[in-house]
C-alpha cells in the first residue's frame, strides 16, 4: 500500500505542463483558485484551513470534500460562481472538516466514500456509493480511481486519483505544513 501511495505522489509530480494557479473568485472565507482549465482549488480560511477541489464537467461539478459545515454559506457562494450544480461529492474521510458541508447540497447529489463511513455520509438523505463496490467512477468522461487507505488518518480514508488531470487528492493523508494526524488504536 505504501508503494502505491508513493507511486501516486510521484506520478503527480511529473507533469508535462506547468500549473499556473490563478485566483478567480473570493469571498470572506473561501478563495477559488484555477489550477487548470477544469480543476479548481477551493481554500477555506477559517480557524483551520480546509481544501476542497472542484472538477468542472460540461453538465455539472464534482466536489472533492465539502469542508467545514460552519463555512457552508461561503462554500455555496463560491460554488455558485461556476453556474453549474454539484452532481457528485467525494469525501476523503468522515471528519467534520472534510464532510461537514455535505448537508448543504441537494439530496440528488451522489456521495462517494469509504464503506466504513457509509452511515455518516448518508445521514442527510443522500445516495451513497462506496468505493469497495465501485473503485472507479466515470464523471462525464473523466475516469476517477479510488483506493481505500484505512488506518492512516481515520478509519475511512480514501485516495482519489484522476490520471487525465494528473491529480491525486489525499485528504489528510498528506499535509503540506505539518506531519499528518494519524489514527492510533
C-alpha positions in Angstrom: 0.0 0.0 0.0 2.8 2.4 0.8 4.4 1.7 -2.6 1.1 2.5 -4.4 0.8 5.8 -2.4 4.4 6.7 -3.2 3.8 5.9 -6.9 0.7 8.1 -7.0 2.6 11.0 -5.4 5.5 10.5 -7.9 3.2 10.4 -10.9 1.6 13.6 -9.9 5.0 15.4 -9.7 6.0 14.6 -13.3 3.6 16.8 -15.2 4.0 17.6 -18.9 2.8 21.2 -18.4 3.3 23.9 -15.9 0.4 24.6 -13.5 -0.3 28.3 -13.2 -2.6 28.9 -10.3 -4.9 31.9 -10.6 -7.4 33.2 -8.1 -10.6 33.7 -9.9 -13.1 34.3 -7.1 -13.0 35.2 -3.4 -15.4 35.9 -0.6 -14.8 36.4 3.2 -13.7 32.8 3.8 -13.2 30.9 0.5 -10.8 31.6 -2.3 -11.4 29.8 -5.7 -8.1 29.2 -7.5 -7.9 27.9 -11.0 -5.4 25.0 -11.3 -6.1 24.2 -15.0 -9.0 24.5 -17.4 -11.4 22.3 -15.5 -9.8 21.9 -12.0 -10.2 24.4 -9.2 -9.0 24.6 -5.6 -11.4 26.0 -3.0 -9.4 27.1 0.0 -11.4 27.7 3.2 -9.9 30.3 5.5 -11.3 29.6 8.9 -9.7 28.8 12.3 -8.2 25.9 10.4 -8.0 25.8 6.6 -9.6 23.1 4.6 -9.1 22.4 0.9 -11.8 21.3 -1.5 -11.3 20.6 -5.2 -13.9 21.2 -7.9 -13.7 19.3 -11.2 -15.9 21.1 -13.8 -17.6 19.0 -16.4 -19.8 20.0 -19.3 -23.1 19.4 -17.3 -22.1 19.8 -13.7 -19.4 19.7 -10.9 -17.7 17.0 -8.9 -16.6 18.3 -5.5 -13.8 16.6 -3.6 -14.6 17.2 0.1 -17.1 19.8 1.4 -15.1 21.4 4.2 -16.4 22.7 7.5 -20.1 22.9 7.9 -19.7 26.3 9.6 -18.3 27.7 6.3 -21.3 26.4 4.4 -22.7 29.7 3.2 -19.3 30.8 1.9 -18.6 27.5 0.2 -22.0 27.5 -1.5 -21.4 31.1 -2.6 -18.0 30.1 -4.1 -19.6 27.1 -5.9 -22.4 29.3 -7.3 -19.7 31.2 -9.2 -19.5 28.2 -11.6 -23.1 28.5 -12.7 -23.4 24.7 -12.5 -24.8 22.2 -10.0 -22.7 19.8 -7.9 -23.6 16.3 -9.1 -21.1 14.3 -7.2 -19.3 14.7 -3.8 -16.3 12.6 -3.0 -15.4 12.5 0.8 -11.8 11.8 1.5 -12.9 10.7 5.0 -15.6 11.2 7.6 -14.2 14.0 9.7 -16.2 17.2 10.1 -13.7 19.4 8.4 -13.9 17.3 5.2 -17.6 16.4 5.0 -19.3 18.9 7.2 -20.8 20.7 4.2 -22.5 17.6 2.8 -25.8 18.7 4.4 -25.9 21.8 2.3 -26.3 20.0 -1.0 -29.4 18.6 -2.7 -30.4 15.1 -1.9 -29.9 14.3 -5.6 -26.2 14.7 -5.2 -24.3 11.3 -5.2 -21.8 11.0 -2.3 -18.8 8.6 -2.8 -16.8 7.4 0.1 -15.4 4.5 2.1 -17.7 1.7 3.2 -16.7 2.3 6.9 -18.3 5.7 6.9 -21.4 4.9 4.8 -23.8 5.8 7.7 -22.1 9.1 8.3 -22.2 10.1 4.6 -25.9 9.1 4.2 -27.1 10.9 7.4 -28.7 13.7 5.4 -30.5 11.5 2.9 -28.1 11.5 0.0 -27.5 8.4 -2.1 -24.1 6.9 -1.1 -21.8 4.9 -3.3 -19.0 3.1 -1.6 -15.6 2.6 -3.2 -15.2 -1.1 -2.1 -18.0 -2.0 -4.6 -17.1 0.6 -7.2 -13.3 1.5 -7.1 -13.7 3.6 -10.3 -16.2 6.3 -11.4 -16.8 8.0 -14.7 -17.6 11.7 -14.3 -18.6 13.0 -17.6 -15.9 11.0 -19.4 -13.2 11.6 -16.8 -12.2 8.4 -15.2 -11.7 8.6 -11.4 -9.9 5.9 -9.3 -10.4 5.4 -5.6 -8.3 3.4 -3.2 -9.1 2.7 0.5 -6.4 3.6 3.0 -7.7 2.6 6.4 -5.5 3.0 9.4 -3.9 6.2 8.1 -5.6 9.3 9.4 -9.0 7.7 10.0 -11.0 4.5 9.7 -12.3 5.5 6.3 -9.6 7.4 4.3 -9.6 7.1 0.5 -7.2 8.3 -2.1 -8.7 9.8 -5.2 -6.6 9.7 -8.4 -7.6 11.3 -11.7 -4.9 10.3 -14.3 -6.2 12.6 -17.1 -5.8 15.6 -14.8 -2.6 14.4 -13.1 -4.4 14.8 -9.8 -4.2 12.8 -6.5 -6.4 14.1 -3.7 -5.3 12.6 -0.4 -7.4 14.4 2.2 -5.5 14.5 5.5 -3.1 11.7 4.5 -0.7 14.4 3.2 -0.4 17.8 4.9 2.0 20.3 3.4 2.5 22.3 6.6 2.8 19.6 9.3 3.0 15.9 10.0 -0.3 14.2 9.3 -2.6 13.3 12.2 -2.5 9.5 12.4 -5.1 7.2 13.8 -3.6 5.1 16.6 -5.7 2.4 18.2 
